[in-house]
Amino acid sequence: MKKFLPKIVDYFKSTFTGQYYRELQQSWTGRAINAISFMMVIAALALWVTLFTLLRDGLTAKPVAANVSTAVSCFAFFGGLVLAIFIGGWTGNLLRRVFWKVLVKLGK
């Protein structure tokens, strides 16, 4: 582990430092790529709200006790929101890193 950690640090220093990286970070392309995480979270939230609405409409068609239906709907909605934020952020960060690596390689 002691040999592996300095290699990782050196890799990130060589990849994400230098004049080209700073110029790229301050350009509109760099700012757009940094916004990917936010856009993915918004897209995941919109997808979850749409899916929840369709699911809720399907579940309320059957006769269920009001207390149970409300509790399950509340738990599913807010639990799904937290999950959608987590998945959207994770996906957005993954895409952002991939795009940054591609742009840095194109610039070198």
N, C-alpha and C positions, 0 to 999 in steps of 0.2 A: 504494500500500500504506500510505503514511503517513496518508492521509485515511481509509482503510477501518478500520484498527486502532482508532483512538479511537472510532469509531462503534460498533464491536462492544463495546468496554469500557463505553461509556455505556449500551448496550442491556442488558447483563447487570447493571450497577449499578442501573438503573431497574427491571428485572424481579425481581431476587433480593435486594433490600434493602427495608427498610421494616418497620413494626410487624407488618403482617399476615403477612409471610413468616416472621418470627421466631416468631410465635404458631403458625403452621401447622407449622413445623419441629419444635416442641416438643410438638405434639399427637400422638394415636395415629395419625391419618391420615398425618401426615408420616413417622412412624417406619415405618408399614406400607409406604409408597411407597418409602422408602429400602431396605427389605428385598427389594424386587423383584429386584434384581441377584443377591442370594444365592439366592433361590428359583429364578431362571432357570438358574443354574449347576447347582444340585441337579437340576432337571428335565432338563437336557441330559445330565448324567452318568448319570442313571437311564435315559434313552432310549438312550444309547450302550451301556451295559452290556447292556440288553435286546437291542438289535440285534446286538451282538457275539456274544451267546450263541446267537441264532438263526443267525447267519452261520457260527459255528464248528461248530455241529451239522450244518449243510449241507455244510461243507467236509470234515469228518472222515468223511463217509459214503463218500468216494472214496479209493482206495488211494494214499497219498502217503508219501514217505520221512519218517520220524519227525523227523529233524533239520530238514528244510525246513518241515514243518508247525509245529513248535515255534517256529522263528525267525519265520516269517510271522505266527503268532498273537500272539507277544509284541510284535512291531513294530506290528501293527495295533491291538492293545489299548491300548498306552501312547500311541501316536500319536493314536489316536482319543480318548483321555482328554484329552490336551492340546488337541486341536481342539474337543472338546465344552466344555471350560472356556472357551476363547477365544470360541466362538460364544455360549455361554450368558451370559457376562459382557457381551459386546457387545450382545446382544439385551436383556438386563436393564437396562443403562444407557440404551439408546434408549427403552425403555418408561418408565423412571423419569423421564427428562427430559420426555417427552410428558405424563405425568400431572402433574408439577410445574407445567408451563406451564398446563395446564388448570385446576388448583386455584388458581394465582395469578390467572389471569384471572377465575375465578368470585368470588374475594374482592375484586376491585377494583371 
